């Protein structure tokens, strides 16, 4: 569930803060086992695998990131309710913003024509 997913994400974040590579990878793996579409966990894994010289695994996670962001971008442009991104988790909106080097300053949920 949502609370369980946040707990796994928090553990990954905590490991990142400590720089504990084994715990970072373990945390990313737990997050990705629960949700293979978790872009941030793929970014964490790709960066660490790259640092460790494990290029095959880094490339795998890089391809996942590219595919997931491409899917979100193909769903809309996010400029209006009619062309909104289709997401399953709010965090995906933040992932798209981060990938575009944008900073989210506010967020609001709007219902426009049932969307």
Helices and strands as residue ranges (DSSP letters): H 2-18, H 21-34, H 39-51, H 55-75, G 81-83, H 90-99
